[in-house]
C-alpha cells in the first residue's frame, strides 16, 4: 500500500501551471489573430518605411504573443516543480483544467468572442466530472497497489 502525499505547494504549482498555460493560449490566440488581420497594413507600412506607425499598429499583438511565450516558460517551470511534489496520477489530470479555462476564456473574453456550444459545454462538464473521479477525495489517504 503506497501512501499518497498531497503537497499543498505541489497542488498550487500545478494549478499555477494550468493557469499560466491557459493565459498563454488566450494571449497568443489574440495576438496572432490580430496580426493576421493587420497583415496587409503591416506590409504596406514596411514598404513605406513608416516604422513609427508600424510600431504603434503592431506593438500590442506582438506583446501579447511575447507574453504568451513567457507564460509558457513560467508554466513549464511551475510544472517541473509540481512534479517533484505530486504523484503523476494526481498532477497530470489537473492539466485537463486548461481545456476548461481556455474554452471559457475564448467564449467570454470579448476580444475572442467564440461561440458558446452546448456540445462543447457538455465536453467541459465531462472533463470536470472526470477530474472528480480521478483525483482522490479528502477522505482517501492511501492508494492500493
C-alpha positions as CSV (number, residue, x, y, z in Angstrom):
1,X,0.0,0.0,0.0
2,X,1.6,3.2,-1.2
3,X,0.6,6.4,0.7
4,X,-0.4,9.4,-1.3
5,X,1.3,12.5,-0.1
6,X,-0.5,15.5,-1.3
7,X,1.6,18.6,-1.1
8,X,-0.3,21.9,-0.9
9,X,2.7,23.6,-2.6
10,X,2.7,20.9,-5.3
11,X,-1.1,21.4,-6.0
12,X,-0.6,25.2,-6.1
13,X,2.3,24.9,-8.5
14,X,0.3,22.5,-10.7
15,X,-2.7,24.9,-10.7
16,X,-0.4,27.8,-11.4
17,X,1.0,25.9,-14.4
18,X,-2.6,25.3,-15.7
19,X,-3.5,29.0,-15.3
20,X,-0.3,30.2,-17.0
21,X,-0.7,27.8,-19.9
22,X,-4.3,28.9,-20.3
23,X,-3.3,32.6,-20.3
24,X,-0.5,31.7,-22.8
25,X,-3.0,30.1,-25.2
26,X,-5.5,33.0,-25.0
27,X,-2.8,35.7,-25.3
28,X,-1.2,34.1,-28.4
29,X,-4.6,33.5,-30.0
30,X,-5.5,37.1,-29.7
31,X,-2.0,38.4,-30.7
32,X,-1.7,36.1,-33.8
33,X,-5.3,36.7,-34.8
34,X,-4.8,40.5,-34.6
35,X,-1.5,40.4,-36.5
36,X,-3.2,38.3,-39.2
37,X,-6.0,40.9,-39.6
38,X,-3.5,43.7,-39.7
39,X,-1.0,41.9,-42.1
40,X,-1.8,43.9,-45.2
41,X,-1.3,47.2,-43.2
42,X,1.9,45.8,-41.7
43,X,3.3,45.1,-45.2
44,X,2.2,48.5,-46.5
45,X,3.9,50.3,-43.6
46,X,7.1,48.2,-44.1
47,X,7.2,49.0,-47.8
48,X,6.7,52.7,-47.0
49,X,9.4,52.5,-44.2
50,X,6.9,54.1,-41.8
51,X,8.3,52.4,-38.7
52,X,6.7,54.6,-36.1
53,X,3.2,53.8,-37.4
54,X,4.2,50.1,-37.7
55,X,5.3,50.1,-34.1
56,X,2.0,51.7,-33.0
57,X,0.0,49.2,-35.0
58,X,1.8,46.0,-34.1
59,X,3.1,46.6,-30.5
60,X,0.0,45.2,-28.7
61,X,-0.4,42.0,-30.6
62,X,3.4,41.3,-30.6
63,X,3.5,42.0,-26.9
64,X,0.6,39.6,-26.4
65,X,2.4,36.8,-28.3
66,X,5.6,37.5,-26.3
67,X,3.6,37.5,-23.0
68,X,2.1,34.2,-24.1
69,X,5.6,32.7,-24.7
70,X,6.7,33.9,-21.3
71,X,3.7,32.4,-19.7
72,X,4.5,29.1,-21.4
73,X,8.1,29.2,-20.0
74,X,6.8,30.0,-16.5
75,X,4.2,27.3,-16.8
76,X,6.8,24.8,-17.6
77,X,8.9,25.8,-14.6
78,X,5.9,25.5,-12.3
79,X,5.1,22.1,-13.8
80,X,8.5,20.7,-13.2
81,X,8.4,21.9,-9.6
82,X,4.9,20.4,-9.2
83,X,6.1,17.1,-10.5
84,X,8.7,17.0,-7.8
85,X,6.0,17.3,-5.1
86,X,3.0,15.4,-6.5
87,X,2.3,11.9,-7.8
88,X,1.9,11.9,-11.6
89,X,-1.5,10.3,-11.1
90,X,-2.6,13.5,-9.3
91,X,-0.7,16.1,-11.3
92,X,-1.4,15.0,-14.9
93,X,-5.2,15.0,-14.7
94,X,-5.1,18.6,-13.4
95,X,-3.7,19.6,-16.9
96,X,-7.2,19.0,-18.3
97,X,-8.4,22.1,-16.4
98,X,-6.5,24.1,-19.1
99,X,-9.1,22.9,-21.7
100,X,-11.9,24.2,-19.5
101,X,-10.2,27.6,-18.8
102,X,-9.2,28.2,-22.5
103,X,-12.7,27.3,-23.7
104,X,-14.4,29.6,-21.1
105,X,-11.9,32.4,-21.9
106,X,-12.4,32.0,-25.6
107,X,-16.2,32.3,-25.1
108,X,-16.4,35.0,-22.5
109,X,-13.5,37.3,-23.3
110,X,-14.9,40.0,-25.6
111,X,-11.8,40.2,-27.8
112,X,-12.0,36.5,-28.7
113,X,-15.8,36.1,-28.6
114,X,-16.0,32.5,-29.8
115,X,-19.5,30.9,-29.9
116,X,-20.9,29.0,-26.9
117,X,-21.9,25.5,-27.8
118,X,-23.9,23.0,-25.8
119,X,-21.8,20.2,-27.2
120,X,-18.5,21.8,-26.1
121,X,-20.2,22.7,-22.8
122,X,-21.0,19.1,-22.3
123,X,-17.4,18.2,-23.0
124,X,-16.3,20.7,-20.4
125,X,-18.7,19.1,-17.9
126,X,-17.3,15.7,-18.7
127,X,-13.8,16.9,-18.1
128,X,-14.7,18.3,-14.7
129,X,-16.6,15.1,-13.9
130,X,-13.6,13.0,-14.9
131,X,-11.4,15.0,-12.5
132,X,-13.8,14.3,-9.7
133,X,-13.5,10.5,-10.4
134,X,-9.7,10.5,-11.0
135,X,-8.5,12.8,-8.2
136,X,-8.5,11.5,-4.6
137,X,-11.1,12.8,-2.2
138,X,-10.1,14.3,1.2
139,X,-11.0,11.0,3.0
140,X,-8.8,8.9,0.7
141,X,-5.4,8.6,2.3
142,X,-3.9,5.6,0.6
143,X,-3.8,4.1,-2.9
144,X,-3.9,0.3,-3.1
145,X,-1.2,-1.2,-5.3
